[in-house]
Amino acid sequence: MHTIEVAGVEIDTRHYVNGQRLASPETYTNTSPIDGTFLGEISRGDSDAVDAAVAAARAAFPAWAALGPKKRGELLNKLADLVEENVETLANIETLDNGALLRSHLRGVMPRVAMNIRFFADYAINDLHHDVFETRGHTNNVSWDPSGVAALITPWNAPLMLATWKIGPALAAGDTVVLKPAEWTPLTASYFADLTKRAGIPDGVFNVVFGYGSEAGAALTAHTGISRISFTGSVPTAKIIAHSAADNLTPVSFELGGKSPCIIMADADLDLAAEIAVEQYDNAGQVCLSGTRILVHESIADVFADKFREKAAALVQGDPRDPATDIGPQIHQVHFDRIKGFVDRATAEGHDIVWGGGPNEELGGLYFRPTLVKNPTPGSEVLTSEIFGPVLAMQTFTTDDEVIAMANGTEFGLAAVVVSGDRVHAKRITDQLVAGTIWVNCFFVRDLRAPFGGSKKSGIGRDGGTWSFDFYADVKNTVISPNGWKE
Ligand code: NAD
């Protein structure tokens, strides 16, 4: 059997290569984080599967590149239409596979998947241009040429959503694609591959290889036939991929982890602040952008903490398919144990665990209670390491200089949140923060025209608008002299 049935549709568990399904000799087991249900056996990609996928993508590249943005855009818009028509199916598949809230997948995430494809397809047609500029009468013409095969490696916390931030611009730029989704969440990538076929995307333009990072992922990133590596995942994996990319000098784009601050200023609207702070538990804390370090001005710390507690206590933990649920399970036992390790060590070290602090015993399985650690010792791992679970730390500060030092005091620089009632004061703070994205009095607002990425160890490069095309395409400048023309 090479299929899994979810929500009335059959999902193929084999790789998608050159428009066909391809099985590897080995498989691995996929289970649902919701209740541990066995979902199926997934093809465990090896270098043979990767070779086949890269060969297919290379063979398809010249014709796809030659189509041009407009014709590619028609096919990609058809793909976006199909995603929109299948939002419910995609949402059900993703929730079963990664345990994130069905209501979020239905309302926000899957419609955004369609938007990701549509946005970059249309951007390539309408917005990708550079003003011609003159140098002593010579004109400089900048263009974005397709570069070849883009290898895309993605994580499990928002599988299809994050993959299409890459697939959209790569295909719109005229590259062909080999996607290696995270081993714990292969299913939406497979169904999406079927949609690319139905949309009429030519065989070989989009390929998927399943399997482990150390096998399929390593073979893909080391491949000499690829022209780009776009990776979203953890810092340790990025370091391995960077070594592999160095051998072939393959350009990389890295979207990595974070340990972002959520700063509550003394002048903040404290109801808004509490609401934003509670949002940091979204997706059971498995969000790279989460402001997991709540930094509160001392003068309002007690009032804020009461409001925060009230809102956090109202969060409902349970089955992510239930519309009433706010916090679902963690992705996998391995990840659950890692989170528990952080909290157990914090407890053993005598940190003040204000609420949560362990598994939800009533629900069992992979459900970890939303947890708050108050005033951990500076330098302790709950303040410096990315836990990637529903574990927040709260600290107080008294001066701007102090909070800026605290906010910038990790190796990460992905995001920051500032809650303030004073625009001038808020700007003084944001000007000094090191982060790829800063949200002021809001969280998670993302426009695809805007740059997105991390500073310091949180990443290399930026996605969004022209930044995405600058990466996936070969950017070319053609300088034309006023002399020598025969007309
Ligand atoms: P991970 O690094 O373990 O795995 C990510 C992907 O890399 C998976 O597909 C995995 O199979 C693959 N991989 C693993 N080893 C590999 C290797 N040697 N060669 C090639 N590929 C390999 O990360 P994860 O646990 O899946 O995801 C969580 C991490 O992702 C967190 O650090 C989180 O912050 C980060 N993340 C970042 C963003 C962002 O936009 N900055 C978004 C989501 C998640």
Residues whose N, C-alpha, C, O or C-beta is under 5 A from the ligand:
A	BS01	NAD	I153 T154 P155 W156 K180 P181 A182 E183 G211 Y212 G213 S214 G217 A218 T221 T232 G233 S234 V235 T237 I240 E255 L256 G257 G258 C288 S458
